[in-house]
C-alpha cells in the first residue's frame, strides 16, 4: 500500500482538497500494550467549511445550515481511532468526512404530492363493509327460539 489514496470525492466532480485538510494526531485510548503508549494513532481531521472555496456556494450554504450543530467557528471535525495504525485511521477519517459532506450537501428531497384514493376503491371498500355487517347481523340468535 502506497501513500494516501486521496482525493476524496464528495459528489460528482467535487472532492475534498488535500491542502484544506488539517490533520492532528494523538494517542488512542483503550487497550493495546506497550506500542500504544508511544504511537499517535488517533486521527483528528478538521475542515474549514466556512472558508473553503472547493464547494459550490449553494452546497456550502446547505452544508453550513445542516451541520450548524457540529461546527465550531465554521470548522467541522471528524475523529477516527478504531484502527491500530495511523494510516488506516487517516483513511477512515477522510472517508467519514467526505460522506458527512456528501450527505450535508445533498439536495432536499422533492415534496410529496398527496394522492387521492380512487372512487372505485372507496366504493368497493364500503360495499364489502356493508356485506360483512349483513353477515354478522345474520349471526345474531334472535330468530332461533
C-alpha positions in Angstrom: 0.0 0.0 0.0 1.5 3.3 -1.1 0.6 6.8 0.2 -2.8 8.3 0.8 -5.4 7.4 -1.7 -6.9 10.9 -2.0 -8.5 13.0 -3.3 -11.8 12.0 -1.6 -14.8 12.6 -3.8 -17.8 14.2 -2.2 -20.3 14.0 -5.1 -19.8 14.3 -8.9 -16.5 16.0 -9.8 -16.3 17.8 -6.4 -13.7 16.4 -4.0 -12.0 17.3 -0.7 -8.9 19.4 -1.4 -5.9 17.9 0.4 -4.5 21.4 1.0 -7.5 22.4 3.1 -7.5 19.4 5.4 -5.9 19.9 8.8 -4.6 16.8 10.5 -3.9 16.2 14.2 -2.6 13.1 15.7 -2.7 11.9 19.3 -2.5 8.7 21.3 -5.6 6.5 21.2 -7.3 5.4 24.4 -8.0 1.8 25.3 -6.0 -1.4 25.4 -3.1 -2.1 23.2 0.1 -3.0 25.1 3.4 -1.2 25.0 3.2 0.1 21.4 0.0 2.2 22.1 1.9 4.3 24.6 4.4 5.5 22.1 2.4 5.9 18.8 0.0 8.6 17.9 -2.6 6.5 16.1 -5.8 8.6 16.8 -6.5 11.0 14.0 -8.5 14.2 14.1 -9.3 15.7 10.8 -10.5 19.3 10.6 -12.1 21.0 7.5 -12.8 24.8 7.4 -16.3 24.7 5.8 -16.9 28.4 6.3 -13.8 29.5 4.3 -13.5 26.7 1.7 -13.6 27.5 -2.0 -13.8 23.9 -3.0 -17.5 23.6 -2.7 -20.1 25.4 -4.9 -21.7 28.3 -3.0 -25.1 26.5 -2.9 -23.6 23.4 -1.5 -21.6 25.4 1.0 -24.7 27.2 2.3 -26.6 24.0 2.6 -23.8 22.2 4.5 -23.3 25.2 6.9 -27.0 25.1 7.6 -27.3 21.3 8.1 -24.1 20.9 10.1 -24.6 24.0 12.3 -24.7 21.9 15.4 -21.4 20.2 14.6 -19.4 23.3 13.6 -17.0 25.2 15.8 -16.2 28.6 14.2 -17.1 27.2 10.8 -14.8 24.1 11.2 -16.1 20.6 11.0 -14.1 17.9 12.9 -14.0 14.2 12.4 -12.1 11.7 14.7 -11.0 8.2 14.0 -9.3 5.8 16.4 -10.8 2.4 15.6 -7.7 1.1 13.8 -4.3 0.4 15.3 -2.4 2.1 12.5 -2.4 5.9 11.9 -2.6 5.4 8.2 -5.8 3.4 8.4 -7.3 5.9 10.8 -6.4 8.7 8.4 -8.2 6.8 5.6 -11.2 6.3 7.9 -11.4 9.9 9.0 -11.1 11.2 5.4 -13.8 8.9 4.1 -16.1 9.7 7.0 -15.6 13.5 6.4 -16.4 13.0 2.6 -19.5 11.0 3.5 -20.6 13.6 6.0 -20.2 16.4 3.5 -21.9 14.4 0.7 -25.0 14.0 3.0 -25.0 17.6 4.1 -24.7 19.0 0.6 -27.4 16.7 -1.0 -30.3 18.5 -2.5 -33.5 18.4 -0.4 -36.0 15.7 -1.3 -38.8 16.6 -3.6 -42.0 17.5 -1.7 -44.6 14.7 -1.5 -47.6 15.2 -3.7 -50.6 14.0 -1.9 -52.7 11.5 -3.9 -56.4 10.8 -3.7 -57.9 7.4 -3.2 -59.8 6.4 -6.4 -63.5 6.5 -6.0 -63.9 2.9 -7.2 -61.7 1.6 -4.4 -63.6 3.6 -1.8 -66.9 2.3 -3.1 -65.7 -1.3 -3.1 -64.5 -1.0 0.5 -67.8 0.4 1.6 -69.7 -2.3 -0.3 -67.6 -5.1 1.4 -68.1 -3.4 4.7 -71.9 -3.5 4.3 -71.8 -7.1 3.2 -69.7 -8.1 6.3 -72.1 -6.2 8.6 -75.0 -8.2 7.0 -73.2 -11.5 7.6 -72.6 -10.6 11.2 -76.2 -9.4 11.7 -77.4 -12.7 10.4 -75.5 -14.5 13.2 -77.5 -12.9 16.0 -79.6 -15.5 17.8 -82.9 -13.7 17.9 -84.7 -16.0 15.4 -83.5 -19.2 17.0 -86.3 -19.8 19.6 
